Amino acid sequence: MAELSFRKANIEDTPLILSFIRSLAEYEQMGNQVVATVDLLEEEIFTKHGAEVLLALEDGVEIGFALYFYNFSTFLGRAGLYLEDLFVKPEHRGKGYGKALLQQLALIARSRGCGRMEWWCLDWNKPSIDFYLSVGAEPMSNWTVYRLSGETLAALADS
């Protein structure tokens, strides 16, 4: 039976992290939106410490990742763990590795005193929605996500 393990990513893993990001983007039909580079990820994740990455390994080989950072709930008065990306290579799915990654993140959140874990999921992604529901996650149906980016972000900043 295969052995699953986890480790925190280091700067030498940045090309691997980028390859996971690109694979996830392709799965989400957004491959053309990835503009991240190894240099940019190195700076943002490992120099500025803007996020952390947990790698999942099967028999010592990296097969998935979770990229996360912290937000804050004013209502709870505590930080929360925000999961930006979770990805397991297709050939390794169905083995419980996605759930194991979420369990590891829950352990991290609990050990750091986080009040909650949150993430977004595309409305069409029924396999992921079913998976998240199966672990007890609750959809936030009364909330709408808003975004400013690119030129609209710059325009607001300059106004």
DSSP file (Angstrom, degrees, kcal/mol; ACC not computed):
  #  RESIDUE AA STRUCTURE BP1 BP2  ACC     N-H-->O    O-->H-N    N-H-->O    O-->H-N    TCO  KAPPA ALPHA  PHI   PSI    X-CA   Y-CA   Z-CA
    1    1 A M              0   0    0      0, 0.0     2,-0.0     0, 0.0     0, 0.0   0.000 360.0 360.0 360.0 141.4    0.0    0.0    0.0
    2    2 A A        -     0   0    0      1,-0.1     2,-0.5    56,-0.0    56,-0.0  -0.335 360.0-130.7 -68.8 147.8    1.2    3.5   -0.8
    3    3 A E        -     0   0    0     -2,-0.0    56,-3.3     2,-0.0     2,-0.4  -0.898  16.1-154.4-104.4 124.7    2.4    5.7    2.0
    4    4 A L  E     +A   58   0A   0     -2,-0.5     2,-0.3    54,-0.2    54,-0.2  -0.819  22.0 163.8 -97.1 134.0    1.1    9.3    2.1
    5    5 A S  E     -A   57   0A   0     52,-2.5    52,-3.1    -2,-0.4     2,-0.3  -0.906  21.7-142.3-141.1 171.2    3.1   12.0    3.8
    6    6 A F  E     +A   56   0A   0     -2,-0.3     2,-0.3    50,-0.2    50,-0.2  -0.958  15.3 175.5-135.5 150.6    3.2   15.8    4.0
    7    7 A R  E     -A   55   0A   0     48,-1.8    48,-3.1    -2,-0.3     2,-0.3  -0.985  35.9-106.2-152.2 152.0    5.8   18.4    4.1
    8    8 A K  E     -A   54   0A   0     -2,-0.3    46,-0.2    46,-0.2     2,-0.0  -0.589  44.9-114.6 -74.1 135.7    5.9   22.2    4.0
    9    9 A A        -     0   0    0     44,-2.8     2,-0.3    -2,-0.3    44,-0.2  -0.348  29.2-158.0 -69.8 151.3    7.2   23.5    0.7
   10   10 A N    >   -     0   0    0     -2,-0.0     3,-2.4     1,-0.0     4,-0.2  -0.752  38.1 -89.4-122.1 175.0   10.5   25.3    0.5
   11   11 A I  G >  S+     0   0    0      1,-0.3     3,-1.5    -2,-0.3    35,-0.1   0.785 122.9  62.8 -59.0 -30.0   11.9   27.8   -2.1
   12   12 A E  G 3  S+     0   0    0      1,-0.3    -1,-0.3     2,-0.1     4,-0.2   0.687  96.5  61.6 -68.6 -16.3   13.4   25.0   -4.2
   13   13 A D  G <> S+     0   0    0     -3,-2.4     4,-2.5     1,-0.2     3,-0.5   0.450  72.3 103.3 -85.7  -1.6    9.9   23.6   -4.7
   14   14 A T  H <> S+     0   0    0     -3,-1.5     4,-2.6     1,-0.3     5,-0.2   0.875  77.6  50.9 -56.4 -44.2    8.7   26.8   -6.5
   15   15 A P  H  > S+     0   0    0      0, 0.0     4,-1.9     0, 0.0    -1,-0.3   0.899 112.5  48.6 -59.8 -36.8    8.8   25.3  -10.0
   16   16 A L  H  > S+     0   0    0     -3,-0.5     4,-2.3    -4,-0.2    -2,-0.2   0.915 109.4  51.8 -65.9 -43.5    6.8   22.3   -8.7
   17   17 A I  H  X S+     0   0    0     -4,-2.5     4,-2.5     1,-0.2    -1,-0.2   0.926 109.7  50.0 -58.4 -45.6    4.3   24.7   -7.1
   18   18 A L  H  X S+     0   0    0     -4,-2.6     4,-2.5     1,-0.2    -1,-0.2   0.881 108.5  52.4 -62.0 -38.3    3.9   26.5  -10.4
   19   19 A S  H  X S+     0   0    0     -4,-1.9     4,-2.2     2,-0.2    -1,-0.2   0.891 109.9  48.6 -66.5 -37.8    3.3   23.3  -12.2
   20   20 A F  H  X S+     0   0    0     -4,-2.3     4,-2.7     2,-0.2    -2,-0.2   0.916 110.7  51.3 -64.5 -42.8    0.6   22.3   -9.8
   21   21 A I  H  X S+     0   0    0     -4,-2.5     4,-2.6     1,-0.2    -2,-0.2   0.926 111.1  47.6 -59.7 -45.4   -1.0   25.8  -10.2
   22   22 A R  H  X S+     0   0    0     -4,-2.5     4,-2.1     2,-0.2    -1,-0.2   0.896 111.5  50.3 -64.3 -39.9   -1.0   25.4  -14.0
   23   23 A S  H  X S+     0   0    0     -4,-2.2     4,-2.1     2,-0.2    -2,-0.2   0.912 111.6  48.0 -64.5 -42.3   -2.5   21.9  -13.7
   24   24 A L  H  X S+     0   0    0     -4,-2.7     4,-2.4     2,-0.2    -2,-0.2   0.919 110.1  52.3 -62.9 -43.6   -5.3   23.2  -11.5
   25   25 A A  H  <>S+     0   0    0     -4,-2.6     5,-3.6     1,-0.2     6,-0.6   0.886 108.6  50.6 -61.5 -39.2   -5.9   26.1  -13.8
   26   26 A E  H ><5S+     0   0    0     -4,-2.1     3,-1.5     4,-0.3    -1,-0.2   0.931 110.0  49.8 -63.5 -44.7   -6.3   23.7  -16.7
   27   27 A Y  H 3<5S+     0   0    0     -4,-2.1    -2,-0.2     1,-0.3    -1,-0.2   0.885 111.7  48.8 -59.1 -39.7   -8.7   21.6  -14.8
   28   28 A E  T 3<5S-     0   0    0     -4,-2.4    -1,-0.3    -5,-0.1    -2,-0.2   0.352 116.6-116.3 -84.0   6.7  -10.7   24.7  -13.9
   29   29 A Q  T < 5S+     0   0    0     -3,-1.5    -3,-0.2    -5,-0.1    -2,-0.1   0.845  91.0 105.4  61.8  36.6  -10.7   25.8  -17.6
   30   30 A M    > < +     0   0    0     -5,-3.6     3,-2.4    -6,-0.2     4,-0.4   0.023  27.3 128.3-131.2  24.6   -8.7   28.9  -16.7
   31   31 A G  G >  S+     0   0    0     -6,-0.6     3,-1.2     1,-0.3    -5,-0.2   0.815  70.3  60.1 -55.2 -33.2   -5.2   27.9  -18.0
   32   32 A N  G 3  S+     0   0    0      1,-0.2    -1,-0.3    -7,-0.2    -2,-0.0   0.568  96.1  64.0 -73.2  -7.4   -4.9   31.1  -20.0
   33   33 A Q  G <  S+     0   0    0     -3,-2.4     2,-0.7    -8,-0.1    -1,-0.2   0.544  72.8 106.6 -93.2  -7.8   -5.3   33.2  -16.8
   34   34 A V    <   +     0   0    0     -3,-1.2   -12,-0.0    -4,-0.4    -3,-0.0  -0.620  27.3 154.1 -78.0 115.1   -2.1   32.0  -15.1
   35   35 A V        +     0   0    0     -2,-0.7    -1,-0.2     2,-0.1    -3,-0.0   0.366  32.7 122.1-116.1  -1.7    0.5   34.7  -15.2
   36   36 A A        -     0   0    0    -18,-0.1     2,-0.3     4,-0.1     3,-0.0  -0.270  42.7-164.6 -61.2 148.3    2.5   33.6  -12.1
   37   37 A T     >  -     0   0    0      1,-0.1     4,-2.6     0, 0.0     5,-0.2  -0.839  34.8-106.5-126.9 166.4    6.2   32.9  -12.6
   38   38 A V  H  > S+     0   0    0     -2,-0.3     4,-2.7     1,-0.2     5,-0.2   0.936 121.3  49.7 -58.2 -46.6    8.7   31.1  -10.5
   39   39 A D  H  > S+     0   0    0      1,-0.2     4,-2.2     2,-0.2    -1,-0.2   0.914 111.5  47.8 -60.8 -43.5   10.4   34.4   -9.6
   40   40 A L  H  > S+     0   0    0      1,-0.2     4,-2.7     2,-0.2     5,-0.2   0.926 113.5  47.1 -64.7 -44.9    7.1   36.0   -8.6
   41   41 A L  H  X>S+     0   0    0     -4,-2.6     4,-2.9     2,-0.2     5,-0.7   0.900 109.8  54.0 -64.4 -40.3    6.0   33.0   -6.5
   42   42 A E  I  X>S+     0   0    0     -4,-2.7     4,-1.5    -5,-0.2     5,-1.3   0.939 113.5  42.9 -57.5 -46.4    9.4   32.8   -4.8
   43   43 A E  I  X>S+     0   0    0     -4,-2.2     5,-3.3     3,-0.2     4,-0.7   0.948 119.3  41.1 -65.4 -49.3    9.1   36.4   -3.8
   44   44 A E  I  <5S+     0   0    0     -4,-2.7     6,-3.2     3,-0.2     7,-0.3   0.886 126.6  30.5 -70.5 -40.1    5.4   36.3   -2.7
   45   45 A I  I  <5S+     0   0    0     -4,-2.9     6,-0.4    -5,-0.2    -3,-0.2   0.927 133.1  23.3 -85.7 -48.0    5.5   33.0   -0.9
   46   46 A F  I  <<S+     0   0    0     -4,-1.5    -3,-0.2    -5,-0.7    -2,-0.1   0.743 130.0  34.4-100.0 -24.6    9.0   32.7    0.5
   47   47 A T  I  <<S+     0   0    0     -5,-1.3    -3,-0.2    -4,-0.7    -4,-0.2   0.887 131.9  27.5 -92.3 -51.4   10.4   36.2    0.7
   48   48 A K  S   <S-     0   0    0     -5,-3.3    -4,-0.2    -6,-0.2    -3,-0.1   0.593  95.9-136.9 -85.4 -11.0    7.2   38.2    1.7
   49   49 A H        +     0   0    0     -6,-0.3    -4,-0.2     1,-0.1    -3,-0.1   0.878  49.8 150.9  56.1  41.8    5.6   35.1    3.4
   50   50 A G        +     0   0    0     -6,-3.2     2,-0.3    -7,-0.2    -5,-0.2   0.637  65.9   2.6 -77.3 -15.4    2.3   35.9    1.7
   51   51 A A        -     0   0    0     -6,-0.4     2,-0.3    -7,-0.3    18,-0.2  -0.964  65.2-132.5-158.8 168.4    1.2   32.3    1.7
   52   52 A E  E     - B   0  68A   0     16,-3.0    16,-2.5    -2,-0.3     2,-0.4  -0.924  14.5-147.7-127.0 156.1    2.3   28.8    2.7
   53   53 A V  E     - B   0  67A   0     -2,-0.3   -44,-2.8   -44,-0.2     2,-0.5  -0.991   4.2-163.0-130.1 129.5    2.3   25.6    0.7
   54   54 A L  E     -AB   8  66A   0     12,-2.7    12,-2.0    -2,-0.4     2,-0.4  -0.949  14.7-152.5-108.1 126.5    1.7   22.1    2.0
   55   55 A L  E     -AB   7  65A   0    -48,-3.1   -48,-1.8    -2,-0.5     2,-0.5  -0.805   2.8-147.0-101.2 140.2    2.8   19.3   -0.3
   56   56 A A  E     -AB   6  64A   0      8,-2.5     7,-3.0    -2,-0.4     8,-1.2  -0.901  17.9-165.3-102.9 134.0    1.3   15.8   -0.3
   57   57 A L  E     -AB   5  62A   0    -52,-3.1   -52,-2.5    -2,-0.5     2,-0.6  -0.967  14.4-157.5-124.4 134.4    3.7   13.0   -1.2
   58   58 A E  E >  S-AB   4  61A   0      3,-2.8     3,-1.9    -2,-0.4   -54,-0.2  -0.956  88.2 -18.3-107.6 119.4    2.9    9.4   -2.2
   59   59 A D  T 3  S-     0   0    0    -56,-3.3    -1,-0.2    -2,-0.6   -55,-0.1   0.867 131.8 -50.6  49.7  40.2    5.9    7.2   -1.4
   60   60 A G  T 3  S+     0   0    0    -57,-0.4     2,-0.5     1,-0.2    -1,-0.3   0.438 115.3 113.5  84.3   0.7    8.1   10.3   -1.3
   61   61 A V  E <  S-B   58   0A   0     -3,-1.9    -3,-2.8     2,-0.0     2,-0.2  -0.917  72.8-114.9-110.1 130.1    6.9   11.8   -4.6
   62   62 A E  E     +B   57   0A   0     -2,-0.5    -5,-0.3    -5,-0.3     3,-0.1  -0.429  43.8 160.4 -65.9 124.4    4.9   15.0   -4.6
   63   63 A I  E     +     0   0A   0     -7,-3.0    26,-2.9     1,-0.3     2,-0.3   0.396  59.6   2.3-126.6  -2.2    1.4   14.3   -5.9
   64   64 A G  E     -BC  56  88A   0     -8,-1.2    -8,-2.5    24,-0.2     2,-0.3  -0.987  56.2-154.6-171.9 172.2   -0.6   17.3   -4.7
   65   65 A F  E     -BC  55  87A   0     22,-2.5    22,-2.5    -2,-0.3     2,-0.4  -0.985  10.1-150.1-154.4 162.0   -0.5   20.6   -2.9
   66   66 A A  E     -BC  54  86A   0    -12,-2.0   -12,-2.7    -2,-0.3     2,-0.5  -0.986  12.7-161.5-134.6 128.6   -2.5   23.1   -0.8
   67   67 A L  E     +BC  53  85A   0     18,-2.4    17,-2.2    -2,-0.4    18,-1.7  -0.951  24.8 161.6-110.7 127.7   -1.7   26.8   -0.9
   68   68 A Y  E     +BC  52  83A   0    -16,-2.5   -16,-3.0    -2,-0.5     2,-0.3  -0.932  18.6 177.7-144.3 162.4   -3.1   28.8    2.0
   69   69 A F  E     - C   0  82A   0     13,-2.1    13,-3.4    -2,-0.3     2,-0.4  -0.871  34.5 -89.7-151.9-176.4   -2.8   32.0    3.9
   70   70 A Y  E     + C   0  81A   0     -2,-0.3    11,-0.2    11,-0.2     2,-0.2  -0.855  32.1 176.8-112.4 139.0   -4.6   33.7    6.8
   71   71 A N  E     - C   0  80A   0      9,-2.2     9,-1.9    -2,-0.4     2,-0.4  -0.530  26.0-119.4-116.0-170.1   -7.5   36.1    6.8
   72   72 A F  E     - C   0  79A   0      7,-0.3     2,-0.7    -2,-0.2     7,-0.2  -0.997   7.2-151.3-141.4 135.4   -9.2   37.6    9.8
   73   73 A S  E  >> - C   0  78A   0      5,-2.7     4,-2.1    -2,-0.4     5,-1.1  -0.917   3.2-168.1-103.4 113.8  -12.8   37.5   11.2
   74   74 A T  T  45S+     0   0    0     -2,-0.7    -1,-0.2     2,-0.2     5,-0.0   0.849  90.4  55.4 -67.4 -32.0  -13.7   40.6   13.1
   75   75 A F  T  45S+     0   0    0      1,-0.2    -1,-0.2    -3,-0.1    -2,-0.0   0.910 117.1  34.3 -67.7 -41.5  -16.8   38.8   14.4
   76   76 A L  T  45S-     0   0    0      2,-0.2    -2,-0.2     1,-0.0    -1,-0.2   0.734  99.7-136.6 -81.9 -23.0  -14.8   35.9   15.8
   77   77 A G  T  <5S+     0   0    0     -4,-2.1     2,-0.3     1,-0.3    -3,-0.2   0.771  70.8  97.9  70.8  25.5  -11.9   38.2   16.7
   78   78 A R  E   <S-C   73   0A   0     -5,-1.1    -5,-2.7    36,-0.0    -1,-0.3  -0.956  77.9-100.4-143.4 157.5   -9.5   35.5   15.3
   79   79 A A  E     -C   72   0A   0     -2,-0.3    36,-2.8    -7,-0.2    37,-0.4  -0.361  33.8-153.2 -70.3 157.7   -7.6   34.7   12.2
   80   80 A G  E     -C   71   0A   0     -9,-1.9    -9,-2.2    34,-0.2     2,-0.6  -0.929  17.8-116.7-128.4 157.4   -8.9   32.1    9.8
   81   81 A L  E     -Cd  70 117A   0     35,-2.7    37,-2.1    -2,-0.3     2,-0.6  -0.854  27.0-158.8 -95.0 123.3   -7.1   29.8    7.4
   82   82 A Y  E     -Cd  69 118A   0    -13,-3.4   -13,-2.1    -2,-0.6     2,-0.8  -0.914   5.5-149.9-106.1 119.5   -8.0   30.6    3.8
   83   83 A L  E     +C   68   0A   0     35,-3.0    37,-0.5    -2,-0.6   -15,-0.2  -0.793  19.0 175.0 -89.0 110.9   -7.4   27.8    1.3
   84   84 A E  E     +     0   0A   0    -17,-2.2     2,-0.4    -2,-0.8   -16,-0.2   0.913  66.8   8.2 -81.5 -47.4   -6.6   29.3   -2.1
   85   85 A D  E     +C   67   0A   0    -18,-1.7   -18,-2.4    34,-0.0     2,-0.4  -0.999  52.4 178.6-141.5 139.3   -5.8   26.1   -4.0
   86   86 A L  E     +C   66   0A   0     -2,-0.4     2,-0.4   -20,-0.2   -20,-0.2  -0.984  19.5 166.1-135.1 127.9   -6.0   22.4   -3.3
   87   87 A F  E     -C   65   0A   0    -22,-2.5   -22,-2.5    -2,-0.4     2,-0.4  -0.993  19.3-174.8-148.5 134.7   -5.0   20.0   -6.1
   88   88 A V  E     -C   64   0A   0     -2,-0.4   -24,-0.2   -24,-0.2     5,-0.1  -0.998  42.9-102.6-124.6 132.8   -4.2   16.3   -6.4
   89   89 A K    >   -     0   0    0    -26,-2.9     3,-2.4    -2,-0.4     4,-0.3  -0.233  33.6-117.8 -53.4 140.2   -2.9   14.9   -9.7
   90   90 A P  G >  S+     0   0    0      0, 0.0     3,-1.4     0, 0.0    -1,-0.1   0.840 112.3  57.7 -52.5 -39.3   -5.7   13.1  -11.5
   91   91 A E  G 3  S+     0   0    0      1,-0.3    -2,-0.1     3,-0.0   -28,-0.0   0.585 108.7  48.0 -71.0  -7.3   -3.9    9.7  -11.4
   92   92 A H  G X  S+     0   0    0     -3,-2.4     3,-0.7   -29,-0.2     5,-0.4   0.306  87.3 111.8-113.1   6.4   -3.8    9.9   -7.6
   93   93 A R  T <   +     0   0    0     -3,-1.4    -4,-0.0    -4,-0.3     0, 0.0  -0.369  61.8  42.9 -77.7 160.6   -7.4   10.9   -7.0
   94   94 A G  T 3  S+     0   0    0     -2,-0.1    -1,-0.2     1,-0.0    -3,-0.0   0.537  87.3  96.1  83.4   6.9   -9.9    8.6   -5.3
   95   95 A K  S <  S-     0   0    0     -3,-0.7    -2,-0.1     0, 0.0    -1,-0.0   0.351 103.0-103.1-107.8   2.8   -7.3    7.5   -2.7
   96   96 A G  S  > S+     0   0    0      3,-0.0     4,-2.1    -4,-0.0     5,-0.1   0.566  84.3 126.8  88.1   8.7   -8.4    9.9    0.0
   97   97 A Y  H  >  +     0   0    0     -5,-0.4     4,-2.4     2,-0.2     5,-0.2   0.866  69.6  53.3 -71.8 -35.2   -5.5   12.3   -0.5
   98   98 A G  H  > S+     0   0    0      2,-0.2     4,-2.2     1,-0.2    -1,-0.2   0.933 111.7  46.1 -62.3 -44.6   -7.7   15.4   -0.9
   99   99 A K  H  > S+     0   0    0      1,-0.2     4,-2.6     2,-0.2    -2,-0.2   0.900 110.8  53.2 -63.8 -40.0   -9.4   14.7    2.3
  100  100 A A  H  X S+     0   0    0     -4,-2.1     4,-2.2     2,-0.2    -1,-0.2   0.886 107.7  51.1 -63.6 -38.3   -6.0   14.0    4.0
  101  101 A L  H  X S+     0   0    0     -4,-2.4     4,-2.2     2,-0.2    -1,-0.2   0.929 110.8  48.4 -62.8 -44.6   -4.8   17.4    2.8
  102  102 A L  H  X S+     0   0    0     -4,-2.2     4,-2.5     1,-0.2    -2,-0.2   0.895 109.8  52.7 -62.4 -39.1   -7.9   19.1    4.2
  103  103 A Q  H  X S+     0   0    0     -4,-2.6     4,-2.2     2,-0.2    -1,-0.2   0.910 108.4  50.3 -62.1 -41.9   -7.3   17.2    7.5
  104  104 A Q  H  X S+     0   0    0     -4,-2.2     4,-2.2     1,-0.2    -1,-0.2   0.904 110.8  49.3 -62.9 -40.8   -3.7   18.5    7.6
  105  105 A L  H  X S+     0   0    0     -4,-2.2     4,-3.1     2,-0.2    -2,-0.2   0.892 108.9  52.7 -65.3 -38.6   -4.9   22.0    7.0
  106  106 A A  H  X S+     0   0    0     -4,-2.5     4,-2.7     2,-0.2    -2,-0.2   0.895 108.9  50.2 -62.8 -39.4   -7.5   21.6    9.8
  107  107 A L  H  X S+     0   0    0     -4,-2.2     4,-2.6     2,-0.2    -2,-0.2   0.913 111.8  47.6 -63.3 -42.2   -4.8   20.5   12.1
  108  108 A I  H  X S+     0   0    0     -4,-2.2     4,-1.7     2,-0.2    -2,-0.2   0.939 112.4  49.5 -62.9 -46.8   -2.7   23.5   11.2
  109  109 A A  H  <>S+     0   0    0     -4,-3.1     5,-2.9     1,-0.2    -2,-0.2   0.926 113.8  45.5 -59.0 -45.9   -5.7   25.8   11.7
  110  110 A R  H ><5S+     0   0    0     -4,-2.7     3,-1.4     1,-0.2    -1,-0.2   0.918 111.4  51.5 -64.7 -43.2   -6.5   24.4   15.1
  111  111 A S  H 3<5S+     0   0    0     -4,-2.6    -1,-0.2     1,-0.3    -2,-0.2   0.780 112.2  47.4 -66.7 -24.7   -2.8   24.5   16.2
  112  112 A R  T 3<5S-     0   0    0     -4,-1.7    -1,-0.3    -3,-0.2    -2,-0.2   0.315 117.2-111.4 -98.6   7.5   -2.6   28.1   15.2
  113  113 A G  T < 5 +     0   0    0     -3,-1.4    -3,-0.2    -4,-0.2   -34,-0.2   0.726  55.1 168.5  75.5  22.3   -5.8   29.1   16.9
  114  114 A C      < -     0   0    0     -5,-2.9   -34,-0.2    -6,-0.2    -1,-0.2  -0.404  33.4-146.2 -70.2 145.0   -7.8   29.8   13.8
  115  115 A G  S    S-     0   0    0    -36,-2.8     2,-0.3     1,-0.2   -35,-0.2   0.657  72.5 -12.7 -84.5 -17.4  -11.5   30.3   14.1
  116  116 A R        -     0   0    0    -37,-0.4   -35,-2.7    -7,-0.1     2,-0.4  -0.988  55.2-122.5-169.3 168.5  -12.4   28.8   10.7
  117  117 A M  E     +d   81   0A   0     -2,-0.3     2,-0.3   -37,-0.2   -35,-0.2  -0.976  32.0 179.3-121.5 140.8  -11.2   27.6    7.4
  118  118 A E  E     +d   82   0A   0    -37,-2.1   -35,-3.0    -2,-0.4     2,-0.3  -0.964   8.9 158.4-140.1 157.0  -12.7   29.0    4.1
  119  119 A W        -     0   0    0     -2,-0.3     2,-0.3   -37,-0.2   -35,-0.1  -0.965  32.2-114.8-164.2 167.6  -12.3   28.6    0.4
  120  120 A W        -     0   0    0    -37,-0.5     2,-0.3    -2,-0.3    -2,-0.0  -0.779  22.2-166.8-106.8 155.8  -14.1   29.2   -2.9
  121  121 A C        -     0   0    0     -2,-0.3     2,-0.1     8,-0.0    -2,-0.0  -0.991  29.2-108.9-142.4 135.8  -15.3   26.6   -5.3
  122  122 A L    >   -     0   0    0     -2,-0.3     3,-1.5     1,-0.1     7,-0.2  -0.378  27.4-126.3 -62.6 138.6  -16.5   27.1   -8.9
  123  123 A D  T 3  S+     0   0    0      1,-0.3    -1,-0.1    -2,-0.1     6,-0.0   0.789 107.6  51.0 -58.0 -31.0  -20.3   26.5   -9.2
  124  124 A W  T 3  S+     0   0    0      1,-0.2     2,-2.2     2,-0.0    -1,-0.3   0.592  81.9  97.8 -84.0 -10.3  -19.9   24.0  -12.0
  125  125 A N    <>  +     0   0    0     -3,-1.5     4,-2.5     1,-0.2     3,-0.3  -0.438  43.6 164.9 -85.3  70.8  -17.4   21.8  -10.1
  126  126 A K  H  >  +     0   0    0     -2,-2.2     4,-3.0     1,-0.2     5,-0.3   0.858  69.9  56.8 -58.1 -41.4  -19.8   19.2   -8.8
  127  127 A P  H  > S+     0   0    0      0, 0.0     4,-1.9     0, 0.0    -1,-0.2   0.927 112.7  41.9 -58.6 -41.6  -17.1   16.6   -7.9
  128  128 A S  H  > S+     0   0    0     -3,-0.3     4,-3.0     2,-0.2     5,-0.2   0.912 113.8  51.8 -70.7 -41.0  -15.4   19.2   -5.6
  129  129 A I  H  X S+     0   0    0     -4,-2.5     4,-2.6     1,-0.2     5,-0.2   0.942 111.2  47.6 -59.1 -47.2  -18.7   20.4   -4.2
  130  130 A D  H  X S+     0   0    0     -4,-3.0     4,-2.0     1,-0.2    -1,-0.2   0.901 112.5  50.4 -60.4 -40.8  -19.7   16.9   -3.3
  131  131 A F  H  X S+     0   0    0     -4,-1.9     4,-1.0    -5,-0.3    -2,-0.2   0.940 111.1  47.4 -62.3 -48.0  -16.3   16.3   -1.8
  132  132 A Y  H ><>S+     0   0    0     -4,-3.0     5,-2.2     1,-0.2     3,-0.7   0.899 112.0  50.1 -63.5 -40.3  -16.5   19.4    0.4
  133  133 A L  H ><5S+     0   0    0     -4,-2.6     3,-1.6     1,-0.2    -1,-0.2   0.875 104.1  60.5 -63.1 -36.2  -20.0   18.7    1.5
  134  134 A S  H 3<5S+     0   0    0     -4,-2.0    -1,-0.2     1,-0.3    -2,-0.2   0.751 103.9  49.3 -65.9 -23.4  -18.9   15.1    2.4
  135  135 A V  T <<5S-     0   0    0     -4,-1.0    -1,-0.3    -3,-0.7    -2,-0.2   0.369 126.7 -98.4 -96.4   5.6  -16.4   16.5    5.0
  136  136 A G  T < 5 +     0   0    0     -3,-1.6    -3,-0.2     1,-0.3    -2,-0.1   0.523  69.2 152.8  96.0   5.9  -19.0   18.8    6.5
  137  137 A A      < -     0   0    0     -5,-2.2    -1,-0.3    -6,-0.2   -19,-0.0  -0.403  34.6-142.0 -68.2 147.4  -18.2   22.1    4.8
  138  138 A E        -     0   0    0     -2,-0.1     2,-0.1     2,-0.0    -1,-0.0  -0.945  11.3-125.5-114.4 128.2  -21.2   24.5    4.4
  139  139 A P        -     0   0    0      0, 0.0     2,-1.3     0, 0.0     3,-0.1  -0.461  16.5-132.6 -69.2 143.6  -21.7   26.6    1.4
  140  140 A M    >   +     0   0    0      1,-0.2     3,-1.3    -2,-0.1    -2,-0.0  -0.658  36.5 168.1 -95.9  77.7  -22.1   30.3    2.1
  141  141 A S  T 3   +     0   0    0     -2,-1.3    -1,-0.2     1,-0.3     0, 0.0   0.649  67.1  59.1 -72.8 -16.1  -25.2   30.9    0.0
  142  142 A N  T 3  S+     0   0    0     -3,-0.1     2,-0.4     2,-0.0    -1,-0.3   0.258  94.7  80.3 -96.1  13.4  -26.0   34.4    1.3
  143  143 A W    <   -     0   0    0     -3,-1.3     2,-0.4     2,-0.0    -3,-0.0  -0.915  59.1-157.8-122.6 146.4  -22.7   35.9    0.2
  144  144 A T        -     0   0    0     -2,-0.4     2,-0.4     2,-0.0    -3,-0.0  -0.986  19.8-130.4-121.3 133.5  -21.4   37.1   -3.2
  145  145 A V        -     0   0    0     -2,-0.4     2,-0.3     2,-0.0    -2,-0.0  -0.662  23.6-166.1 -82.1 134.0  -17.7   37.4   -3.9
  146  146 A Y        -     0   0    0     -2,-0.4     2,-0.4     2,-0.0    -2,-0.0  -0.896   3.9-167.8-118.2 151.8  -16.6   40.7   -5.4
  147  147 A R        -     0   0    0     -2,-0.3     2,-0.4     2,-0.0    -2,-0.0  -0.999  17.0-170.4-144.7 138.4  -13.2   41.4   -7.0
  148  148 A L        +     0   0    0     -2,-0.4     2,-0.3     4,-0.0    -2,-0.0  -0.995  30.1 148.7-117.8 132.0  -11.2   44.4   -8.2
  149  149 A S    >>  -     0   0    0     -2,-0.4     3,-1.3     0, 0.0     4,-0.9  -0.975  45.7  -3.3-154.3 166.6   -8.1   43.6  -10.3
  150  150 A G  H 3> S+     0   0    0     -2,-0.3     4,-2.2     1,-0.3     5,-0.2  -0.197 127.2   0.4  54.3-128.3   -5.9   45.0  -13.0
  151  151 A E  H 3> S+     0   0    0      1,-0.2     4,-2.7     2,-0.2    -1,-0.3   0.835 134.0  54.0 -65.7 -35.0   -7.2   48.3  -14.5
  152  152 A T  H <> S+     0   0    0     -3,-1.3     4,-1.9     2,-0.2    -1,-0.2   0.884 109.8  47.8 -69.5 -35.7  -10.2   48.5  -12.2
  153  153 A L  H  X S+     0   0    0     -4,-0.9     4,-2.3     2,-0.2    -2,-0.2   0.929 114.1  47.0 -65.2 -45.8   -8.0   48.1   -9.1
  154  154 A A  H  X S+     0   0    0     -4,-2.2     4,-2.1     1,-0.2    -2,-0.2   0.899 110.1  53.3 -63.0 -41.3   -5.6   50.7  -10.4
  155  155 A A  H  X S+     0   0    0     -4,-2.7     4,-0.8     1,-0.2    -1,-0.2   0.907 110.5  46.4 -62.9 -42.2   -8.4   53.1  -11.3
  156  156 A L  H >< S+     0   0    0     -4,-1.9     3,-0.7     1,-0.2    -1,-0.2   0.918 112.3  50.6 -66.0 -42.2   -9.9   52.9   -7.8
  157  157 A A  H 3< S+     0   0    0     -4,-2.3    -1,-0.2     1,-0.2    -2,-0.2   0.856 114.3  44.8 -62.3 -34.4   -6.4   53.4   -6.3
  158  158 A D  H 3<        0   0    0     -4,-2.1    -1,-0.2     1,-0.2    -2,-0.2   0.563 360.0 360.0 -86.8  -9.5   -5.8   56.5   -8.5
  159  159 A S    <<        0   0    0     -4,-0.8    -1,-0.2    -3,-0.7    -2,-0.1   0.502 360.0 360.0 -78.9 360.0   -9.3   58.0   -7.9
